[in-house]
């Protein structure tokens, strides 16, 4: 199984990078009047706010279980991640489309395009560091899986969101740099407006992908297949267990709920079987720290 990455670290990397980049982009937009720069400024401001929402979700997810929420508040992180996807779609994507469409019909020449290009170049470097920080945490978790496989299978909503945001930011910066440069070289502001539209389309695509991934977690998704397989092997290895009929897991934020139906040795008394089950549950939680709740049911048939 893979190790444990830290979504908090990835979120903080992204927050620091986006805060500095959004300020720089805003100053560049003020000097140049570039539509692409305005789209990128709004994009970075939205991403900065999104990181705060992700941190809020991570904080709320750590609240202890209570009477009304016996399985805890782990899914709070999924809710706030879904809100981030919606904001990325609306504030980032739709606004960029609107700004580009507006500038297509009300073109204005760029002023001091070199300022925008300088800021975009520096922003690409800063965003690349943020992306590397996110990928570093992902690599701790994905094991032998490819990055694409991990994105589809991961139960960590925060890292999926941060990766999507960082990817959209990097590609968006390259798009903005190229279209601002073309607009400056040709003297035609049409290309600057077109760059804003392309950035909007990119953000909508990324937001849709992230939203679909987080939606699956909100609805209720099993634990990572590798963890499920390892748990089943661990239970089967017990000499007092003859058969594992089925295993059900449910990802609840950082923690997992496990329910298993098993067939125990027929010569065990009820008292011995009860003690054995309690011991087995303790061993499972010790072997798999991500298991927050463990329910083992002995039975004769599935």
N, C-alpha and C positions, 0 to 999 in steps of 0.2 A: 504494500500500500504506500501511497505518497505521504509526504510529510505535511506539516501544517504551515500555511502561509499566513501572513498578517494583513487582513483587509484594511486595518486602521493605518498601517504604514503607507499602503498604496494610496489611500484617500488623502492622507496628509501631504504626500508628494504632489498629488494632483492639485490640492488646494493651494499650496504655496506657489506652484508654477502658474496656475490660472489667475491668481490674484495679481501677481506681478505682470503677467502678460496682458491682462485686461486693462490695467492702468496705462501701460505703454501703447497698446492699440488705440485706446481712447485719445491719447495725446496725438498720435499719428493721424487719426481721423480728423481731429480739430485743425491740423495744419494742412491736410491734403484734400479733405472733402470726398475721399474715396468711398464709394458704395461698398466695395469689398471689405475695406477696413472697418466700416460701421457694422457690417454683418459679423465680422470676426470679433469686434469689441463686444457686441451683444452675446455672441456665442461664448466667449470667455467669461463674461459676467454671469451668464446662466450656469456655466460649469462651476464657477466659484460657489454660487449659491447651492448648487447641487451637492457639492462635497459636504457642505454644512448639514444638508438634509440626510446624507448618508451617515454622517457621524451621529446625528440625532437618532436615526434608526438603530445603529449599533448600540447606542447607550440605552435606549428603551428596551431593546431585545434582551438585555442583561437583568431586567427586573425579575425578582424571584416569583415562583408560582404562588398563586393564592387560590381562594375558594372558587372564584369565578373563572380562573384561568389555571386549572390544575396542571396543564402541560407548559406553563410559562408563557412568556411573551416573545419567544424567538422569532416568530413570523413578522414581528413589527419591522424588522430589517427589510423583509420582502415588500411590505407595503410602501415604505419610503423609497425603496429602489424603484418601484413602479411609478411613484409620483415623479421621480427624477426622469424616467423615460418619457413621461407625458410632457414635462417641462422642456426637455431636449427637443421633442417633436414640435411643440407649440412656440415657445419663446425663441428657440434657436432656429429651427427649420422654417416654420411658417413666416417668421419675421424676415429672415434672409430672403425668402422668395418674394415677399411683398416689397422689400427695399430694392431688390434687383429689378422687379417689374416697374416700380415707380420711377427708377432712374433711367430705364429704357425709354420712357416717354418724357422725362424731364432731365435730359443729359446736361451734365456740368463738367467742364474741363478739370483735370486733376491739377492740384497745386503741390509743388515740391514732392513729387512722387518718390524721390530718393529717401525721404523720411519714412514713408510707408514701407519701402523695400528693406531699409535698415532694420526697422522694428520687426518686420515679418521674419527676416533672417535670424535675428536674435531669438525671436519667439520659437522658431523651429528647433533651435538648439535646446532651449529650456524645456520645451514640450517633449523632446526626445529623452531628456533625463527623467521626466515624469513617467514616460512610457517604459523606460528601462526599469524603473523602480517597481512599476506594476507587474511587468513580465517576470522580474526576479521573484516576487511573491507567488505568482502563478506557477512558476517552475518548481517551487517547493511542494506544490500540491498535485500537479498533473502527472507525476510519475513517468511511465513510458508512453503515455498518450500524446498524440500530436496536439498542438495548440487548438486546432479546429475541433478535434474530438473533445477536448476539455471544455471549450466554450459551449458545446451542445450538452455535455453531461454534468457540468459543474453544478453544485448545490450552493455555491457561494455567490449570492446576488451582487454583493458590493464589488467584488473583483471583476465580475462580468460587466457591471455598469462602468466602472472606472476604465477598464480596458476599452470599452466601446467609445467612451468620451475621449480618451487619449488618442485612439485611432482616428476618430472623426476630426479631432483638433489638428493632428499632424497632417492628414490629407487635406483638410480645409486650408491650412496655412500654405501648403504647396500650391493649391489652386489659386488662393489669393495672390501669392507672390507672382505666379505666372501671368495672371490676367492683369494685375497692376502694371507689371513690366511691359506687357504687350500694349496696354492703353497708353503708357508713357512714351513708348517708342513710336507708336503710330499717331499719337495725338487724338485718338478716337475713344471717348469715354464709354462707348458701347461695350467694349470688352470688360471694363470694370463692372458694369451692371450685370453682364453675363456671368462674371465670376461670382457675384453675390447669389445669383440664381443657382449656380452649380453647388455652392456651399449649402444652400437651403435644401436641395435635393439630397445631398450627402447626409445631412443631419437627420432628415426624415427617414432615410433608409436605415441608418444606425439606430435611431430611436425605436423604430418598428422591430428590429431584430432583438434589441435589449428588452423591449416590452414583452415580446413573445416568450423569451427565456424566463423572465421574472414571473409572468403570469402562471407558468407551469408550477413554480414553487408556491405561489399564493394558493392555487387550487389544491395543493397537496401532492408532494412527490416523494418517492421512496429515497432511501439513502443511496450513496454511491454504490454501483454494482460491485466494485472491488470489496467494499466493506461488507456488503450482504454476503458475498461468497466466503469471505474470511470468517464471518460469524457462524455461518452454517458448518464450515469445516471444524471450527472450534467446538461446537456443540456435538457434532457427530463423533469427535475424538474421545468424548467422555464414555467410559466403559459401561456406565449405567444407562446410557441412552441407546436404544436399539434402532430407532428411526426418527428422522425429522420430517414430519408431514408437510409443514410449510412455515415460512418465515415472512412476516410483514414488517416493513420499516416505514417510518414517516419522518422526513426531515423537518425539524422545528428550529430553524435558524442554525446556530452552532451545534445544537444537540439533536440526537436522534431518538425516536421512540421505537422500541423493538417489541414485537409480539411473536411468539413461536409456539407451535403445537407439536408435541413430541410423544413418542411411545417409549416408556421406560421398561426396565426389566420386570418381568412378571412376578419374580420372587420377592420383590421389594414390598414391605408393608406400607400402609398409608403414612404412618409417622416417618418412616425412613425416606419415602419418596418426597414428602413435604420438606424435610431437612435438606435432601439432595437438591431440590429445586431452588431453595433459598441460597444454598452454597453456590450453585451454578450461576444464579443471577449476579451474585457478588463477583464471581470470577469473570463473567462477561464484562461487567462494568469496569473491572480493574484492567482487563486486557484491552478493552476498547473505550478509552476515556470519553469519546464522543457520544456514547450511549447514556442518555439522561434518564430514560425510563425503560424498564425491562419487565415484561410479563410472560412467564413461561406456563403453558397449559398442558398438563399430561392428559392423554386420551388414548383410546384403543383404535380409533379410526379417524380419517381426515374429515 
